[in-house]
Amino acid sequence: MPKISRRASQTPSSKIRRVFNKSLGHDDWVKFTVGEPDFDTDQTIIEAAYQAALMGNTHYVHNAGIFPLRQQLAKKFYEDQHLTVNPETELMVTNGGTEAIYLALQAIVEPGDEVIMPGPQWTPYPMLTTLNHGKAVICKVHEKDGFQYTEENLRRSITPNSRILILNSPCNPTGGMAGRSTLEMVAKVAKEFDLWVLSDEVYEKLVYDGNEHISIASLPEMKERTIVINSFSKSYAMTGWRVGFMMAPAALMQVMVKLHELETSCCNVPAQYAALAALNMDQVVTGRMLEQYAKRREILVKGLNRISGVSCVPPKGTFYAFANVKELGVPSDELVERMMDEVGLAVVPGTAFGEDGEGFLRFSFAVSEKTIEEGLERFETFVKRLRQ
């Protein structure tokens, strides 16, 4: 048959989905795999989409999104980060956060340009970089540093071909967060080497222990070189609605809106009205979800740390625990396969997030407390057998 693009055909499939797919049909398994809230979308949000459709809001809209939503997003940026954002020229609504990342890389990366990203990293970062003719440069981050960039390892990753640096805080898969001092260091380096910063802030509302999410765009002289990526998926349990948004300097945004028009024209219109309702409703709904995640986090992390050969630093944000299993002496992929086959426990191997994830397992605690407790029992049983 006619030739298929090598770039596309050689793009690997996600190990997360591989584990998830293997678990399908096994209702008796305990699953900590996909990063999706187990809460349903709030009825206020659903009703807003329904009413929007009934009122005829089912036609094309501005490529950047409906203006009332962009206005409310600008208000959110000001209230949350003291950032003044022009809703007409610096904001766009996208089909999820992933499309927003794709658009940013399309608009910035030339063939051979290097995109610096942490290792471990969210699976699509290197894939999207390759699809946009760039080169993924992995800057290894370490558990002892809270899985955050250090100035030494960041500078070591920079070359004359470096074009953009990806910052993910709170971070999937590690649960790490960049504090102000880390953000100031990254900002200093980005300005020194004239780098764009792509700041993935999808988990901004899911933080614990009094930690504060700070957007690097709010630091002095950083808004003009930062693309902020965000989404309604995690904060409002709206994964299937596919509504994301991005903030960027006007000149760059103009290019990305043009690319967005070519790819999808606009984001689903009733879903945009749903997102507007999410921003306007009582935010206590998100707070209640966070309370539940905090309880589950405590149960999971304490349980993991009780298992011989396993350790887990409490995540500062997200709903993932990144457990260190190096003492078990078995590769992460093998551990995962054996756990599924032997005790019906599905988790994600750290290698799903790059080779620097070896020796770790990612547990999603966006599941019930009962599921967590059952999963911990199965994991402990498996580890005891392994170490006999």
QUIKA-V720864 format. One record per pair of residues at least 24 apart in sequence whose C-alpha atoms are under 8 Angstrom apart, sorted by the first residue. I is the first residue (numbers start at 1). GAP is how many residues later the second one is. Records with the same first field share a line. If there is no record, write none. Layout:
I: GAP  GAP
This chain:
7: 123  124
8: 123
11: 116  120
12: 115
14: 109  338
15: 333  334  337
16: 332  333  336
19: 327  328  329
20: 326
23: 317  323
28: 316
29: 311  314  315  316  317
30: 314  315  316  341  344  345
31: 314  315  316  340  344
32: 314  315  316  330  331  332  333  334  335
33: 313  314  315  329  330  331
34: 330
35: 284  285  329  331
36: 198  201  203  330
37: 197  200  202  329  330
38: 199  328  329  330
39: 198  250
40: 197  198
41: 195  196  197
42: 194  195  243
44: 233  234  237
45: 229  230  232  233
46: 228
47: 227
48: 222  225  226  229
49: 221  222  223  224  225
50: 220
52: 218  221
53: 217
57: 212  213
58: 211  212
59: 210
60: 205  206  209
61: 205  208
62: 204
63: 29  194  195  197  198  202  203  204
64: 27  28  29  30  193  202
65: 27  28  29  201  202  207
66: 203  206
68: 208
69: 203  204  206  207
72: 204  207
81: 133  134  137
82: 136
83: 134  135
85: 162
89: 160  161  164  165
90: 157  158  159  160  163
91: 154  155  156  157  162
92: 153  154  155  161  165
93: 150  151  152  153  173  174  179
94: 148  149  150  151  152  166  172  173
95: 147  148  149  171  172  173
96: 135  136  137  146  147  148  149
97: 105  132  133  134  145  146  147  148  149
98: 26  146
100: 129  144  145  146
101: 27  97  128
102: 26
103: 153  156  157
104: 94  123  152
105: 24  27
106: 26
107: 145  148  149  152
108: 55
109: 24  25  54
110: 24
112: 49
113: 48  49  50
114: 47  48  49  50
115: 47  48  49  50  51
116: 41  42  46  48  49  50
117: 48  49  50
118: 30  31  48  49
119: 234  235  236  237  238
120: 53  54  230  233  234  235  236  237
121: 51  52  232  233
122: 50  51  231
123: 229  230  231
140: 216
146: 30  31
147: 27  29  30
148: 28  29  30  34
149: 33  37
150: 32
151: 34  35  38
155: 34
162: 33
163: 31  32  33
164: 31  32  33  34
165: 25  30  31  32  33
166: 31  32  33  34
167: 30  31  32  33
168: 31  32  33
169: 30  31  32  34  35  44
170: 31  32  33  34  36  37  43  146  147  148
171: 32  146  147
172: 146  148
173: 147  148  149  180  189
174: 141  146  147  148  188
175: 139  140  141  142  143  144  145  146  147
176: 139  140  141
177: 36  139  140
178: 36
179: 33  34  35
180: 34
183: 33
184: 32  35
187: 29  32  35
195: 30
196: 29  30  31
197: 28  29  30
198: 28  29  30  31
199: 27  28  29  30
200: 28  29  30
201: 27  28  29
202: 27  28  29  30  31  32  33
203: 31  32  114  115
204: 31  113
205: 30
206: 29  84  111  112  113
207: 83  109  110  111
208: 86  107  108  109
209: 107
211: 105
223: 25  26
224: 24  25
225: 24
232: 43
235: 51
236: 42  50
241: 30
242: 29
243: 24  25  28  29  32
293: 26  72  73
296: 69  70  71  72  73  76
297: 24  68
299: 70  73  74
300: 65  72  73  76
303: 73
304: 72
307: 73  76
308: 75
319: 45  46  47
320: 42  43  44  45  46
321: 41  42  43  44
322: 28  38  39  40  41
323: 37  38  39  40
324: 35  36  37
325: 34  35  36
326: 33  34
328: 55  58  59
330: 29
331: 27  28
332: 26  27  28  29
339: 40  43
342: 40
343: 35  36  39
344: 34
345: 30  33  34
